[in-house]
């Protein structure tokens, strides 16, 4: 609820995923979001990219896929 109140541009599924997948040092995939939110791949990719653009995750490429790792609030690698 706090995430939705502080950032109303998030969807309920994005906020829910973020609240349960925010362990520092862990990597999360588009497939994990897809399974968690029960959405199509493109919706999952768009959602994860939006969370990365908002600074909640850092997007990294590992071989041929992208993974997302949580970022401390107020920090980014850029």
mmJSON file of the N, C-alpha and C atoms, coordinates in Angstrom:
{"data_MODEL":{"atom_site":{
"group_PDB":["ATOM","ATOM","ATOM","ATOM","ATOM","ATOM","ATOM","ATOM","ATOM","ATOM","ATOM","ATOM","ATOM","ATOM","ATOM","ATOM","ATOM","ATOM","ATOM","ATOM","ATOM","ATOM","ATOM","ATOM","ATOM","ATOM","ATOM","ATOM","ATOM","ATOM","ATOM","ATOM","ATOM","ATOM","ATOM","ATOM","ATOM","ATOM","ATOM","ATOM","ATOM","ATOM","ATOM","ATOM","ATOM","ATOM","ATOM","ATOM","ATOM","ATOM","ATOM","ATOM","ATOM","ATOM","ATOM","ATOM","ATOM","ATOM","ATOM","ATOM","ATOM","ATOM","ATOM","ATOM","ATOM","ATOM","ATOM","ATOM","ATOM","ATOM","ATOM","ATOM","ATOM","ATOM","ATOM","ATOM","ATOM","ATOM","ATOM","ATOM","ATOM","ATOM","ATOM","ATOM","ATOM","ATOM","ATOM","ATOM","ATOM","ATOM","ATOM","ATOM","ATOM","ATOM","ATOM","ATOM","ATOM","ATOM","ATOM","ATOM","ATOM","ATOM","ATOM","ATOM","ATOM","ATOM","ATOM","ATOM","ATOM","ATOM","ATOM","ATOM","ATOM","ATOM","ATOM","ATOM","ATOM","ATOM","ATOM","ATOM","ATOM","ATOM","ATOM","ATOM","ATOM","ATOM","ATOM","ATOM","ATOM","ATOM","ATOM","ATOM","ATOM","ATOM","ATOM","ATOM","ATOM","ATOM","ATOM","ATOM","ATOM","ATOM","ATOM","ATOM","ATOM","ATOM","ATOM","ATOM","ATOM","ATOM","ATOM","ATOM","ATOM","ATOM","ATOM","ATOM","ATOM","ATOM","ATOM","ATOM","ATOM","ATOM","ATOM","ATOM","ATOM","ATOM","ATOM","ATOM","ATOM","ATOM","ATOM","ATOM","ATOM","ATOM","ATOM","ATOM","ATOM","ATOM","ATOM","ATOM","ATOM","ATOM","ATOM","ATOM","ATOM","ATOM","ATOM","ATOM","ATOM","ATOM","ATOM","ATOM","ATOM","ATOM","ATOM","ATOM","ATOM","ATOM","ATOM","ATOM","ATOM","ATOM","ATOM","ATOM","ATOM","ATOM","ATOM","ATOM","ATOM","ATOM","ATOM","ATOM","ATOM","ATOM","ATOM","ATOM","ATOM","ATOM","ATOM","ATOM","ATOM","ATOM","ATOM","ATOM","ATOM","ATOM","ATOM","ATOM","ATOM","ATOM","ATOM","ATOM","ATOM","ATOM"],
"id":[1,2,3,4,5,6,7,8,9,10,11,12,13,14,15,16,17,18,19,20,21,22,23,24,25,26,27,28,29,30,31,32,33,34,35,36,37,38,39,40,41,42,43,44,45,46,47,48,49,50,51,52,53,54,55,56,57,58,59,60,61,62,63,64,65,66,67,68,69,70,71,72,73,74,75,76,77,78,79,80,81,82,83,84,85,86,87,88,89,90,91,92,93,94,95,96,97,98,99,100,101,102,103,104,105,106,107,108,109,110,111,112,113,114,115,116,117,118,119,120,121,122,123,124,125,126,127,128,129,130,131,132,133,134,135,136,137,138,139,140,141,142,143,144,145,146,147,148,149,150,151,152,153,154,155,156,157,158,159,160,161,162,163,164,165,166,167,168,169,170,171,172,173,174,175,176,177,178,179,180,181,182,183,184,185,186,187,188,189,190,191,192,193,194,195,196,197,198,199,200,201,202,203,204,205,206,207,208,209,210,211,212,213,214,215,216,217,218,219,220,221,222,223,224,225,226,227,228,229,230,231,232,233,234],
"type_symbol":["N","C","C","N","C","C","N","C","C","N","C","C","N","C","C","N","C","C","N","C","C","N","C","C","N","C","C","N","C","C","N","C","C","N","C","C","N","C","C","N","C","C","N","C","C","N","C","C","N","C","C","N","C","C","N","C","C","N","C","C","N","C","C","N","C","C","N","C","C","N","C","C","N","C","C","N","C","C","N","C","C","N","C","C","N","C","C","N","C","C","N","C","C","N","C","C","N","C","C","N","C","C","N","C","C","N","C","C","N","C","C","N","C","C","N","C","C","N","C","C","N","C","C","N","C","C","N","C","C","N","C","C","N","C","C","N","C","C","N","C","C","N","C","C","N","C","C","N","C","C","N","C","C","N","C","C","N","C","C","N","C","C","N","C","C","N","C","C","N","C","C","N","C","C","N","C","C","N","C","C","N","C","C","N","C","C","N","C","C","N","C","C","N","C","C","N","C","C","N","C","C","N","C","C","N","C","C","N","C","C","N","C","C","N","C","C","N","C","C","N","C","C","N","C","C","N","C","C","N","C","C","N","C","C"],
"label_atom_id":["N","CA","C","N","CA","C","N","CA","C","N","CA","C","N","CA","C","N","CA","C","N","CA","C","N","CA","C","N","CA","C","N","CA","C","N","CA","C","N","CA","C","N","CA","C","N","CA","C","N","CA","C","N","CA","C","N","CA","C","N","CA","C","N","CA","C","N","CA","C","N","CA","C","N","CA","C","N","CA","C","N","CA","C","N","CA","C","N","CA","C","N","CA","C","N","CA","C","N","CA","C","N","CA","C","N","CA","C","N","CA","C","N","CA","C","N","CA","C","N","CA","C","N","CA","C","N","CA","C","N","CA","C","N","CA","C","N","CA","C","N","CA","C","N","CA","C","N","CA","C","N","CA","C","N","CA","C","N","CA","C","N","CA","C","N","CA","C","N","CA","C","N","CA","C","N","CA","C","N","CA","C","N","CA","C","N","CA","C","N","CA","C","N","CA","C","N","CA","C","N","CA","C","N","CA","C","N","CA","C","N","CA","C","N","CA","C","N","CA","C","N","CA","C","N","CA","C","N","CA","C","N","CA","C","N","CA","C","N","CA","C","N","CA","C","N","CA","C","N","CA","C","N","CA","C","N","CA","C","N","CA","C","N","CA","C","N","CA","C","N","CA","C"],
"label_alt_id":[null,null,null,null,null,null,null,null,null,null,null,null,null,null,null,null,null,null,null,null,null,null,null,null,null,null,null,null,null,null,null,null,null,null,null,null,null,null,null,null,null,null,null,null,null,null,null,null,null,null,null,null,null,null,null,null,null,null,null,null,null,null,null,null,null,null,null,null,null,null,null,null,null,null,null,null,null,null,null,null,null,null,null,null,null,null,null,null,null,null,null,null,null,null,null,null,null,null,null,null,null,null,null,null,null,null,null,null,null,null,null,null,null,null,null,null,null,null,null,null,null,null,null,null,null,null,null,null,null,null,null,null,null,null,null,null,null,null,null,null,null,null,null,null,null,null,null,null,null,null,null,null,null,null,null,null,null,null,null,null,null,null,null,null,null,null,null,null,null,null,null,null,null,null,null,null,null,null,null,null,null,null,null,null,null,null,null,null,null,null,null,null,null,null,null,null,null,null,null,null,null,null,null,null,null,null,null,null,null,null,null,null,null,null,null,null,null,null,null,null,null,null,null,null,null,null,null,null,null,null,null,null,null,null],
"label_comp_id":["UNK","UNK","UNK","UNK","UNK","UNK","UNK","UNK","UNK","UNK","UNK","UNK","UNK","UNK","UNK","UNK","UNK","UNK","UNK","UNK","UNK","UNK","UNK","UNK","UNK","UNK","UNK","UNK","UNK","UNK","UNK","UNK","UNK","UNK","UNK","UNK","UNK","UNK","UNK","UNK","UNK","UNK","UNK","UNK","UNK","UNK","UNK","UNK","UNK","UNK","UNK","UNK","UNK","UNK","UNK","UNK","UNK","UNK","UNK","UNK","UNK","UNK","UNK","UNK","UNK","UNK","UNK","UNK","UNK","UNK","UNK","UNK","UNK","UNK","UNK","UNK","UNK","UNK","UNK","UNK","UNK","UNK","UNK","UNK","UNK","UNK","UNK","UNK","UNK","UNK","UNK","UNK","UNK","UNK","UNK","UNK","UNK","UNK","UNK","UNK","UNK","UNK","UNK","UNK","UNK","UNK","UNK","UNK","UNK","UNK","UNK","UNK","UNK","UNK","UNK","UNK","UNK","UNK","UNK","UNK","UNK","UNK","UNK","UNK","UNK","UNK","UNK","UNK","UNK","UNK","UNK","UNK","UNK","UNK","UNK","UNK","UNK","UNK","UNK","UNK","UNK","UNK","UNK","UNK","UNK","UNK","UNK","UNK","UNK","UNK","UNK","UNK","UNK","UNK","UNK","UNK","UNK","UNK","UNK","UNK","UNK","UNK","UNK","UNK","UNK","UNK","UNK","UNK","UNK","UNK","UNK","UNK","UNK","UNK","UNK","UNK","UNK","UNK","UNK","UNK","UNK","UNK","UNK","UNK","UNK","UNK","UNK","UNK","UNK","UNK","UNK","UNK","UNK","UNK","UNK","UNK","UNK","UNK","UNK","UNK","UNK","UNK","UNK","UNK","UNK","UNK","UNK","UNK","UNK","UNK","UNK","UNK","UNK","UNK","UNK","UNK","UNK","UNK","UNK","UNK","UNK","UNK","UNK","UNK","UNK","UNK","UNK","UNK","UNK","UNK","UNK","UNK","UNK","UNK"],
"label_asym_id":["A","A","A","A","A","A","A","A","A","A","A","A","A","A","A","A","A","A","A","A","A","A","A","A","A","A","A","A","A","A","A","A","A","A","A","A","A","A","A","A","A","A","A","A","A","A","A","A","A","A","A","A","A","A","A","A","A","A","A","A","A","A","A","A","A","A","A","A","A","A","A","A","A","A","A","A","A","A","A","A","A","A","A","A","A","A","A","A","A","A","A","A","A","A","A","A","A","A","A","A","A","A","A","A","A","A","A","A","A","A","A","A","A","A","A","A","A","A","A","A","A","A","A","A","A","A","A","A","A","A","A","A","A","A","A","A","A","A","A","A","A","A","A","A","A","A","A","A","A","A","A","A","A","A","A","A","A","A","A","A","A","A","A","A","A","A","A","A","A","A","A","A","A","A","A","A","A","A","A","A","A","A","A","A","A","A","A","A","A","A","A","A","A","A","A","A","A","A","A","A","A","A","A","A","A","A","A","A","A","A","A","A","A","A","A","A","A","A","A","A","A","A","A","A","A","A","A","A","A","A","A","A","A","A"],
"label_entity_id":["1","1","1","1","1","1","1","1","1","1","1","1","1","1","1","1","1","1","1","1","1","1","1","1","1","1","1","1","1","1","1","1","1","1","1","1","1","1","1","1","1","1","1","1","1","1","1","1","1","1","1","1","1","1","1","1","1","1","1","1","1","1","1","1","1","1","1","1","1","1","1","1","1","1","1","1","1","1","1","1","1","1","1","1","1","1","1","1","1","1","1","1","1","1","1","1","1","1","1","1","1","1","1","1","1","1","1","1","1","1","1","1","1","1","1","1","1","1","1","1","1","1","1","1","1","1","1","1","1","1","1","1","1","1","1","1","1","1","1","1","1","1","1","1","1","1","1","1","1","1","1","1","1","1","1","1","1","1","1","1","1","1","1","1","1","1","1","1","1","1","1","1","1","1","1","1","1","1","1","1","1","1","1","1","1","1","1","1","1","1","1","1","1","1","1","1","1","1","1","1","1","1","1","1","1","1","1","1","1","1","1","1","1","1","1","1","1","1","1","1","1","1","1","1","1","1","1","1","1","1","1","1","1","1"],
"label_seq_id":[1,1,1,2,2,2,3,3,3,4,4,4,5,5,5,6,6,6,7,7,7,8,8,8,9,9,9,10,10,10,11,11,11,12,12,12,13,13,13,14,14,14,15,15,15,16,16,16,17,17,17,18,18,18,19,19,19,20,20,20,21,21,21,22,22,22,23,23,23,24,24,24,25,25,25,26,26,26,27,27,27,28,28,28,29,29,29,30,30,30,31,31,31,32,32,32,33,33,33,34,34,34,35,35,35,36,36,36,37,37,37,38,38,38,39,39,39,40,40,40,41,41,41,42,42,42,43,43,43,44,44,44,45,45,45,46,46,46,47,47,47,48,48,48,49,49,49,50,50,50,51,51,51,52,52,52,53,53,53,54,54,54,55,55,55,56,56,56,57,57,57,58,58,58,59,59,59,60,60,60,61,61,61,62,62,62,63,63,63,64,64,64,65,65,65,66,66,66,67,67,67,68,68,68,69,69,69,70,70,70,71,71,71,72,72,72,73,73,73,74,74,74,75,75,75,76,76,76,77,77,77,78,78,78],
"pdbx_PDB_ins_code":[null,null,null,null,null,null,null,null,null,null,null,null,null,null,null,null,null,null,null,null,null,null,null,null,null,null,null,null,null,null,null,null,null,null,null,null,null,null,null,null,null,null,null,null,null,null,null,null,null,null,null,null,null,null,null,null,null,null,null,null,null,null,null,null,null,null,null,null,null,null,null,null,null,null,null,null,null,null,null,null,null,null,null,null,null,null,null,null,null,null,null,null,null,null,null,null,null,null,null,null,null,null,null,null,null,null,null,null,null,null,null,null,null,null,null,null,null,null,null,null,null,null,null,null,null,null,null,null,null,null,null,null,null,null,null,null,null,null,null,null,null,null,null,null,null,null,null,null,null,null,null,null,null,null,null,null,null,null,null,null,null,null,null,null,null,null,null,null,null,null,null,null,null,null,null,null,null,null,null,null,null,null,null,null,null,null,null,null,null,null,null,null,null,null,null,null,null,null,null,null,null,null,null,null,null,null,null,null,null,null,null,null,null,null,null,null,null,null,null,null,null,null,null,null,null,null,null,null,null,null,null,null,null,null],
"Cartn_x":[0.824,0.0,0.879,1.957,2.862,3.437,3.843,4.412,3.408,2.162,1.131,0.849,0.939,0.695,1.844,3.07,4.216,4.525,4.037,4.249,2.989,2.009,0.74,0.833,1.978,2.108,2.345,2.635,2.811,1.458,1.44,0.233,0.26,-0.863,-0.92,0.013,0.095,0.968,2.442,2.804,4.185,4.546,3.671,3.929,4.016,3.142,3.14,4.425,4.828,6.052,7.257,7.314,8.433,8.52,7.392,7.411,7.875,7.712,8.122,9.423,9.923,11.152,12.134,12.58,13.442,14.679,15.115,16.298,17.552,18.341,19.576,20.503,21.158,22.079,21.415,20.096,19.363,19.067,18.847,18.529,17.176,16.341,14.995,14.827,14.061,13.91,12.509,12.388,11.089,10.163,10.713,9.905,9.319,10.076,9.556,8.376,8.484,7.361,6.172,6.433,5.368,4.588,5.299,4.642,3.935,4.567,4.007,2.712,2.733,1.595,0.597,0.98,0.129,-0.242,0.807,0.638,1.453,1.251,2.011,3.457,4.35,5.769,5.988,5.352,5.549,5.11,4.025,3.559,4.568,5.104,6.112,7.376,7.814,9.018,8.812,7.676,7.371,7.331,6.735,6.635,8.008,8.851,10.19,11.031,10.903,11.633,11.17,9.871,9.353,9.9,9.93,10.479,11.958,12.677,14.083,14.211,13.363,13.409,13.081,12.238,11.874,12.927,13.958,15.054,14.908,13.921,13.745,14.677,14.981,15.875,16.941,18.047,19.066,18.943,18.888,18.75,20.132,20.406,21.7,21.486,22.413,22.342,23.327,22.822,23.64,23.459,24.526,24.495,23.384,22.346,21.309,19.997,20.017,18.78,19.065,18.017,18.13,17.666,18.359,17.967,17.921,17.221,17.014,17.395,18.159,18.57,18.114,17.634,17.158,18.262,17.861,18.769,18.335,19.308,18.971,18.277,17.261,16.509,17.464,17.382,18.238,19.569,19.806,21.065,20.779,21.708,21.659,23.086,23.275,24.628,25.049,24.156,24.45,24.883],
"Cartn_y":[-1.18,0.0,1.259,1.227,2.377,2.722,1.702,1.955,2.648,2.223,2.846,4.277,4.53,5.888,6.827,6.315,7.167,7.26,6.311,6.346,5.839,6.709,6.282,5.8,5.981,5.498,3.982,3.362,1.91,1.212,0.057,-0.768,-1.585,-2.156,-2.988,-4.19,-4.768,-5.93,-5.541,-4.384,-3.92,-3.679,-3.008,-2.719,-4.004,-4.952,-6.221,-7.009,-7.063,-7.771,-7.117,-5.811,-5.077,-5.312,-5.347,-5.518,-6.913,-7.897,-9.262,-9.696,-8.902,-9.232,-8.07,-7.784,-6.61,-6.942,-8.193,-8.583,-8.107,-7.292,-6.776,-7.949,-7.841,-8.886,-10.017,-10.003,-11.023,-10.483,-11.39,-11.017,-11.607,-10.786,-11.207,-11.077,-12.0,-12.039,-11.62,-11.377,-11.068,-12.272,-13.467,-14.683,-14.78,-14.349,-14.374,-13.422,-12.226,-11.289,-11.865,-12.459,-13.045,-14.094,-14.984,-16.035,-15.461,-14.504,-13.908,-13.153,-12.337,-11.48,-12.127,-13.268,-13.968,-13.05,-12.557,-11.656,-12.178,-11.582,-11.946,-11.469,-12.048,-11.7,-10.213,-9.643,-8.217,-7.318,-7.678,-6.904,-6.998,-8.191,-8.389,-7.592,-7.615,-6.879,-5.379,-4.888,-3.463,-3.067,-3.9,-3.607,-3.576,-4.544,-4.579,-3.401,-3.063,-1.902,-0.612,-0.499,0.689,0.775,-0.362,-0.373,0.016,-0.407,-0.031,1.469,1.972,3.39,4.281,3.797,4.556,4.447,3.624,3.523,2.454,1.582,0.517,-0.675,-0.905,-1.993,-1.45,-2.165,-1.912,-3.033,-2.691,-3.673,-4.072,-5.36,-5.891,-6.979,-7.07,-8.149,-9.235,-10.455,-11.621,-12.594,-12.751,-13.539,-13.021,-13.83,-13.406,-12.997,-12.703,-12.256,-11.119,-10.416,-9.315,-9.769,-9.288,-9.526,-8.169,-8.14,-6.898,-7.125,-6.199,-6.3,-5.038,-5.195,-4.025,-2.995,-1.746,-0.625,0.048,0.426,1.173,2.47,2.844,4.079,5.26,6.023,7.188,6.91,5.655,5.3,4.72,4.902,4.234,4.064,3.178,2.895,3.886,4.781,5.694,7.038],
"Cartn_z":[0.0,0.0,0.0,0.794,0.879,-0.493,-1.263,-2.588,-3.503,-3.436,-4.277,-3.842,-2.544,-2.044,-2.396,-2.396,-2.679,-4.171,-4.958,-6.4,-7.098,-7.311,-7.898,-9.345,-9.993,-11.369,-11.425,-10.274,-10.231,-10.286,-10.932,-10.895,-9.609,-9.258,-8.047,-8.171,-9.358,-9.564,-9.456,-9.977,-9.864,-8.404,-7.672,-6.258,-5.446,-5.729,-5.012,-5.296,-6.562,-6.925,-6.252,-6.316,-5.727,-4.223,-3.548,-2.093,-1.671,-2.539,-2.191,-2.866,-3.772,-4.505,-4.397,-3.18,-2.965,-2.139,-2.153,-1.404,-2.131,-1.433,-2.026,-2.372,-3.514,-3.953,-4.712,-4.824,-5.582,-6.969,-7.907,-9.276,-9.64,-10.253,-10.625,-12.128,-12.706,-14.154,-14.586,-15.862,-16.449,-16.281,-16.409,-16.246,-14.837,-13.838,-12.471,-12.333,-12.898,-12.851,-13.597,-14.755,-15.575,-14.783,-14.112,-13.329,-12.1,-11.446,-10.228,-10.521,-11.573,-11.88,-12.841,-13.398,-14.375,-15.537,-16.18,-17.32,-18.495,-19.67,-20.862,-20.721,-21.511,-21.448,-21.682,-22.706,-23.021,-21.87,-21.201,-20.05,-18.918,-18.704,-17.655,-17.964,-19.221,-19.612,-19.433,-19.873,-19.731,-18.262,-17.436,-16.0,-15.343,-15.649,-15.055,-15.551,-16.823,-17.354,-16.681,-16.408,-15.732,-14.308,-13.595,-12.237,-12.251,-13.292,-13.418,-13.731,-14.603,-14.957,-13.758,-12.872,-11.674,-10.566,-10.795,-9.841,-8.776,-8.911,-7.926,-8.199,-9.481,-9.885,-10.828,-10.889,-11.909,-12.922,-14.196,-15.269,-15.755,-15.751,-16.187,-17.232,-18.182,-19.16,-18.757,-18.639,-18.335,-19.494,-20.269,-21.501,-22.397,-22.645,-23.587,-22.915,-21.613,-20.972,-19.999,-19.666,-18.719,-17.345,-16.321,-14.94,-14.238,-13.134,-12.4,-10.95,-10.403,-9.011,-8.273,-7.051,-6.3,-6.063,-6.02,-5.786,-4.489,-3.661,-2.456,-2.851,-2.134,-2.435,-2.465,-3.536,-3.666,-4.329,-4.709,-5.366,-6.723,-7.634,-8.926,-9.402,-10.355,-10.847,-11.907,-12.332,-13.421,-12.935],
"occupancy":[1.0,1.0,1.0,1.0,1.0,1.0,1.0,1.0,1.0,1.0,1.0,1.0,1.0,1.0,1.0,1.0,1.0,1.0,1.0,1.0,1.0,1.0,1.0,1.0,1.0,1.0,1.0,1.0,1.0,1.0,1.0,1.0,1.0,1.0,1.0,1.0,1.0,1.0,1.0,1.0,1.0,1.0,1.0,1.0,1.0,1.0,1.0,1.0,1.0,1.0,1.0,1.0,1.0,1.0,1.0,1.0,1.0,1.0,1.0,1.0,1.0,1.0,1.0,1.0,1.0,1.0,1.0,1.0,1.0,1.0,1.0,1.0,1.0,1.0,1.0,1.0,1.0,1.0,1.0,1.0,1.0,1.0,1.0,1.0,1.0,1.0,1.0,1.0,1.0,1.0,1.0,1.0,1.0,1.0,1.0,1.0,1.0,1.0,1.0,1.0,1.0,1.0,1.0,1.0,1.0,1.0,1.0,1.0,1.0,1.0,1.0,1.0,1.0,1.0,1.0,1.0,1.0,1.0,1.0,1.0,1.0,1.0,1.0,1.0,1.0,1.0,1.0,1.0,1.0,1.0,1.0,1.0,1.0,1.0,1.0,1.0,1.0,1.0,1.0,1.0,1.0,1.0,1.0,1.0,1.0,1.0,1.0,1.0,1.0,1.0,1.0,1.0,1.0,1.0,1.0,1.0,1.0,1.0,1.0,1.0,1.0,1.0,1.0,1.0,1.0,1.0,1.0,1.0,1.0,1.0,1.0,1.0,1.0,1.0,1.0,1.0,1.0,1.0,1.0,1.0,1.0,1.0,1.0,1.0,1.0,1.0,1.0,1.0,1.0,1.0,1.0,1.0,1.0,1.0,1.0,1.0,1.0,1.0,1.0,1.0,1.0,1.0,1.0,1.0,1.0,1.0,1.0,1.0,1.0,1.0,1.0,1.0,1.0,1.0,1.0,1.0,1.0,1.0,1.0,1.0,1.0,1.0,1.0,1.0,1.0,1.0,1.0,1.0,1.0,1.0,1.0,1.0,1.0,1.0],
"B_iso_or_equiv":[0.0,0.0,0.0,0.0,0.0,0.0,0.0,0.0,0.0,0.0,0.0,0.0,0.0,0.0,0.0,0.0,0.0,0.0,0.0,0.0,0.0,0.0,0.0,0.0,0.0,0.0,0.0,0.0,0.0,0.0,0.0,0.0,0.0,0.0,0.0,0.0,0.0,0.0,0.0,0.0,0.0,0.0,0.0,0.0,0.0,0.0,0.0,0.0,0.0,0.0,0.0,0.0,0.0,0.0,0.0,0.0,0.0,0.0,0.0,0.0,0.0,0.0,0.0,0.0,0.0,0.0,0.0,0.0,0.0,0.0,0.0,0.0,0.0,0.0,0.0,0.0,0.0,0.0,0.0,0.0,0.0,0.0,0.0,0.0,0.0,0.0,0.0,0.0,0.0,0.0,0.0,0.0,0.0,0.0,0.0,0.0,0.0,0.0,0.0,0.0,0.0,0.0,0.0,0.0,0.0,0.0,0.0,0.0,0.0,0.0,0.0,0.0,0.0,0.0,0.0,0.0,0.0,0.0,0.0,0.0,0.0,0.0,0.0,0.0,0.0,0.0,0.0,0.0,0.0,0.0,0.0,0.0,0.0,0.0,0.0,0.0,0.0,0.0,0.0,0.0,0.0,0.0,0.0,0.0,0.0,0.0,0.0,0.0,0.0,0.0,0.0,0.0,0.0,0.0,0.0,0.0,0.0,0.0,0.0,0.0,0.0,0.0,0.0,0.0,0.0,0.0,0.0,0.0,0.0,0.0,0.0,0.0,0.0,0.0,0.0,0.0,0.0,0.0,0.0,0.0,0.0,0.0,0.0,0.0,0.0,0.0,0.0,0.0,0.0,0.0,0.0,0.0,0.0,0.0,0.0,0.0,0.0,0.0,0.0,0.0,0.0,0.0,0.0,0.0,0.0,0.0,0.0,0.0,0.0,0.0,0.0,0.0,0.0,0.0,0.0,0.0,0.0,0.0,0.0,0.0,0.0,0.0,0.0,0.0,0.0,0.0,0.0,0.0,0.0,0.0,0.0,0.0,0.0,0.0],
"pdbx_formal_charge":[null,null,null,null,null,null,null,null,null,null,null,null,null,null,null,null,null,null,null,null,null,null,null,null,null,null,null,null,null,null,null,null,null,null,null,null,null,null,null,null,null,null,null,null,null,null,null,null,null,null,null,null,null,null,null,null,null,null,null,null,null,null,null,null,null,null,null,null,null,null,null,null,null,null,null,null,null,null,null,null,null,null,null,null,null,null,null,null,null,null,null,null,null,null,null,null,null,null,null,null,null,null,null,null,null,null,null,null,null,null,null,null,null,null,null,null,null,null,null,null,null,null,null,null,null,null,null,null,null,null,null,null,null,null,null,null,null,null,null,null,null,null,null,null,null,null,null,null,null,null,null,null,null,null,null,null,null,null,null,null,null,null,null,null,null,null,null,null,null,null,null,null,null,null,null,null,null,null,null,null,null,null,null,null,null,null,null,null,null,null,null,null,null,null,null,null,null,null,null,null,null,null,null,null,null,null,null,null,null,null,null,null,null,null,null,null,null,null,null,null,null,null,null,null,null,null,null,null,null,null,null,null,null,null],
"auth_seq_id":[1,1,1,2,2,2,3,3,3,4,4,4,5,5,5,6,6,6,7,7,7,8,8,8,9,9,9,10,10,10,11,11,11,12,12,12,13,13,13,14,14,14,15,15,15,16,16,16,17,17,17,18,18,18,19,19,19,20,20,20,21,21,21,22,22,22,23,23,23,24,24,24,25,25,25,26,26,26,27,27,27,28,28,28,29,29,29,30,30,30,31,31,31,32,32,32,33,33,33,34,34,34,35,35,35,36,36,36,37,37,37,38,38,38,39,39,39,40,40,40,41,41,41,42,42,42,43,43,43,44,44,44,45,45,45,46,46,46,47,47,47,48,48,48,49,49,49,50,50,50,51,51,51,52,52,52,53,53,53,54,54,54,55,55,55,56,56,56,57,57,57,58,58,58,59,59,59,60,60,60,61,61,61,62,62,62,63,63,63,64,64,64,65,65,65,66,66,66,67,67,67,68,68,68,69,69,69,70,70,70,71,71,71,72,72,72,73,73,73,74,74,74,75,75,75,76,76,76,77,77,77,78,78,78],
"auth_comp_id":["UNK","UNK","UNK","UNK","UNK","UNK","UNK","UNK","UNK","UNK","UNK","UNK","UNK","UNK","UNK","UNK","UNK","UNK","UNK","UNK","UNK","UNK","UNK","UNK","UNK","UNK","UNK","UNK","UNK","UNK","UNK","UNK","UNK","UNK","UNK","UNK","UNK","UNK","UNK","UNK","UNK","UNK","UNK","UNK","UNK","UNK","UNK","UNK","UNK","UNK","UNK","UNK","UNK","UNK","UNK","UNK","UNK","UNK","UNK","UNK","UNK","UNK","UNK","UNK","UNK","UNK","UNK","UNK","UNK","UNK","UNK","UNK","UNK","UNK","UNK","UNK","UNK","UNK","UNK","UNK","UNK","UNK","UNK","UNK","UNK","UNK","UNK","UNK","UNK","UNK","UNK","UNK","UNK","UNK","UNK","UNK","UNK","UNK","UNK","UNK","UNK","UNK","UNK","UNK","UNK","UNK","UNK","UNK","UNK","UNK","UNK","UNK","UNK","UNK","UNK","UNK","UNK","UNK","UNK","UNK","UNK","UNK","UNK","UNK","UNK","UNK","UNK","UNK","UNK","UNK","UNK","UNK","UNK","UNK","UNK","UNK","UNK","UNK","UNK","UNK","UNK","UNK","UNK","UNK","UNK","UNK","UNK","UNK","UNK","UNK","UNK","UNK","UNK","UNK","UNK","UNK","UNK","UNK","UNK","UNK","UNK","UNK","UNK","UNK","UNK","UNK","UNK","UNK","UNK","UNK","UNK","UNK","UNK","UNK","UNK","UNK","UNK","UNK","UNK","UNK","UNK","UNK","UNK","UNK","UNK","UNK","UNK","UNK","UNK","UNK","UNK","UNK","UNK","UNK","UNK","UNK","UNK","UNK","UNK","UNK","UNK","UNK","UNK","UNK","UNK","UNK","UNK","UNK","UNK","UNK","UNK","UNK","UNK","UNK","UNK","UNK","UNK","UNK","UNK","UNK","UNK","UNK","UNK","UNK","UNK","UNK","UNK","UNK","UNK","UNK","UNK","UNK","UNK","UNK"],
"auth_asym_id":["A","A","A","A","A","A","A","A","A","A","A","A","A","A","A","A","A","A","A","A","A","A","A","A","A","A","A","A","A","A","A","A","A","A","A","A","A","A","A","A","A","A","A","A","A","A","A","A","A","A","A","A","A","A","A","A","A","A","A","A","A","A","A","A","A","A","A","A","A","A","A","A","A","A","A","A","A","A","A","A","A","A","A","A","A","A","A","A","A","A","A","A","A","A","A","A","A","A","A","A","A","A","A","A","A","A","A","A","A","A","A","A","A","A","A","A","A","A","A","A","A","A","A","A","A","A","A","A","A","A","A","A","A","A","A","A","A","A","A","A","A","A","A","A","A","A","A","A","A","A","A","A","A","A","A","A","A","A","A","A","A","A","A","A","A","A","A","A","A","A","A","A","A","A","A","A","A","A","A","A","A","A","A","A","A","A","A","A","A","A","A","A","A","A","A","A","A","A","A","A","A","A","A","A","A","A","A","A","A","A","A","A","A","A","A","A","A","A","A","A","A","A","A","A","A","A","A","A","A","A","A","A","A","A"],
"auth_atom_id":["N","CA","C","N","CA","C","N","CA","C","N","CA","C","N","CA","C","N","CA","C","N","CA","C","N","CA","C","N","CA","C","N","CA","C","N","CA","C","N","CA","C","N","CA","C","N","CA","C","N","CA","C","N","CA","C","N","CA","C","N","CA","C","N","CA","C","N","CA","C","N","CA","C","N","CA","C","N","CA","C","N","CA","C","N","CA","C","N","CA","C","N","CA","C","N","CA","C","N","CA","C","N","CA","C","N","CA","C","N","CA","C","N","CA","C","N","CA","C","N","CA","C","N","CA","C","N","CA","C","N","CA","C","N","CA","C","N","CA","C","N","CA","C","N","CA","C","N","CA","C","N","CA","C","N","CA","C","N","CA","C","N","CA","C","N","CA","C","N","CA","C","N","CA","C","N","CA","C","N","CA","C","N","CA","C","N","CA","C","N","CA","C","N","CA","C","N","CA","C","N","CA","C","N","CA","C","N","CA","C","N","CA","C","N","CA","C","N","CA","C","N","CA","C","N","CA","C","N","CA","C","N","CA","C","N","CA","C","N","CA","C","N","CA","C","N","CA","C","N","CA","C","N","CA","C","N","CA","C","N","CA","C","N","CA","C","N","CA","C","N","CA","C"],
"pdbx_PDB_model_num":[1,1,1,1,1,1,1,1,1,1,1,1,1,1,1,1,1,1,1,1,1,1,1,1,1,1,1,1,1,1,1,1,1,1,1,1,1,1,1,1,1,1,1,1,1,1,1,1,1,1,1,1,1,1,1,1,1,1,1,1,1,1,1,1,1,1,1,1,1,1,1,1,1,1,1,1,1,1,1,1,1,1,1,1,1,1,1,1,1,1,1,1,1,1,1,1,1,1,1,1,1,1,1,1,1,1,1,1,1,1,1,1,1,1,1,1,1,1,1,1,1,1,1,1,1,1,1,1,1,1,1,1,1,1,1,1,1,1,1,1,1,1,1,1,1,1,1,1,1,1,1,1,1,1,1,1,1,1,1,1,1,1,1,1,1,1,1,1,1,1,1,1,1,1,1,1,1,1,1,1,1,1,1,1,1,1,1,1,1,1,1,1,1,1,1,1,1,1,1,1,1,1,1,1,1,1,1,1,1,1,1,1,1,1,1,1,1,1,1,1,1,1,1,1,1,1,1,1,1,1,1,1,1,1]
}}}
